[in-house]
C-alpha cells in the first residue's frame, strides 16, 4: 500500500494520470494489496483503495488483502463499504495467526 500511495501522489506531479493508474491496476489477473493498514488513514487513501477494490470486483477480477490487523482493525482502516465489497460473492476472511517467519530468513540476518 505505501508504494501504491506513492504512485498516486506521483500522478499529482504531472506523471501518469490517476485514472490511467487505476486502469492499469484493474488489468492484472490478480492484485494483492500488501501491508493494508499501515497507510496514514487519510480519507484520500480510503477513496483510492475503495476505487481500486470496487473497479476490480466490478470487472470480476480478484483482489487479495494482506494485513497484520484483525477484522475490526481492518474495518476501521478501510471502512465498512470496502469490507462489504471484499466479502461479496464468497469473499472470505482467512486468519494466518502464526509467528512471523522473517527471523528465519538468512538474507535478513545482520552481518557484523
C-alpha positions in Angstrom: 0.0 0.0 0.0 2.8 2.5 0.7 4.1 2.1 -2.8 0.7 2.4 -4.3 0.1 5.7 -2.4 3.4 6.9 -3.6 2.4 6.2 -7.2 -0.8 8.0 -6.7 1.0 11.1 -5.3 3.3 11.0 -8.3 0.2 11.3 -10.5 -0.3 14.7 -8.9 3.2 15.8 -10.0 2.2 15.5 -13.7 3.3 11.9 -14.4 0.7 9.3 -15.2 -2.9 10.2 -14.6 -4.7 8.8 -11.6 -7.3 7.3 -13.9 -4.6 5.6 -16.0 -3.0 4.2 -12.9 -6.4 2.8 -11.7 -6.9 1.3 -15.2 -3.5 -0.4 -15.0 -4.3 -1.9 -11.6 -7.5 -3.3 -13.0 -5.8 -5.1 -15.9 -3.6 -7.5 -13.9 -5.0 -11.0 -13.4 -4.6 -10.9 -9.6 -3.9 -7.9 -7.5 -2.7 -8.4 -3.9 -2.7 -5.3 -1.7 0.0 -5.9 0.9 0.5 -4.1 4.3 -3.0 -2.7 4.3 -3.4 -0.7 7.5 0.0 1.0 7.6 -1.1 3.8 5.4 -1.8 7.2 7.0 -5.6 6.5 7.0 -6.5 9.7 5.3 -9.8 10.0 3.5 -8.0 10.3 0.2 -6.2 7.0 0.7 -9.5 5.3 1.7 -11.1 6.7 -1.5 -8.2 5.3 -3.7 -8.4 1.8 -2.0 -12.2 1.9 -2.4 -11.9 2.8 -6.1 -9.3 0.0 -6.7 -11.3 -2.7 -5.0 -14.6 -1.6 -6.5 -13.2 -1.4 -10.0 -11.6 -4.8 -9.7 -14.6 -6.5 -8.3 -16.9 -4.8 -10.8 -14.6 -6.2 -13.5 -14.8 -9.7 -12.0 -11.1 -9.6 -11.1 -9.8 -10.9 -7.8 -8.1 -8.8 -5.2 -6.3 -10.1 -2.1 -5.7 -8.1 1.0 -2.8 -8.8 3.4 -2.7 -7.1 6.7 -1.5 -7.5 10.3 -4.8 -6.1 11.5 -7.6 -8.1 12.9 -11.1 -7.8 11.4 -12.1 -4.8 13.5 -8.8 -3.0 12.7 -9.2 -3.6 9.0 -12.8 -2.4 9.3 -11.6 0.8 10.9 -8.8 1.2 8.4 -10.7 0.6 5.2 -14.3 1.3 6.2 -17.4 -0.9 6.1 -18.1 -0.4 2.4 -14.8 -1.8 1.3 -15.1 -4.7 3.7 -18.6 -5.4 2.4 -17.3 -5.4 -1.2 -14.5 -7.8 -0.3 -16.9 -10.3 1.2 -19.2 -10.1 -1.8 -19.6 -13.2 -4.0 -18.0 -15.5 -1.4 -15.0 -13.4 -0.5 -13.7 -14.6 2.8 -11.5 -13.6 5.8 -8.7 -16.1 6.5 -6.6 -15.7 9.6 -2.9 -16.5 9.5 -2.1 -16.2 13.1 1.3 -17.9 13.5 4.5 -16.2 14.4 6.5 -14.2 11.8 8.9 -16.3 9.8 11.1 -13.3 8.9 13.6 -14.1 11.7 14.4 -17.4 10.0 15.2 -15.9 6.6 19.0 -15.9 6.3 19.4 -13.0 3.9 17.8 -10.7 6.5 20.3 -11.5 9.3 22.7 -8.8 10.3 26.3 -9.4 9.4 28.8 -8.0 11.9 
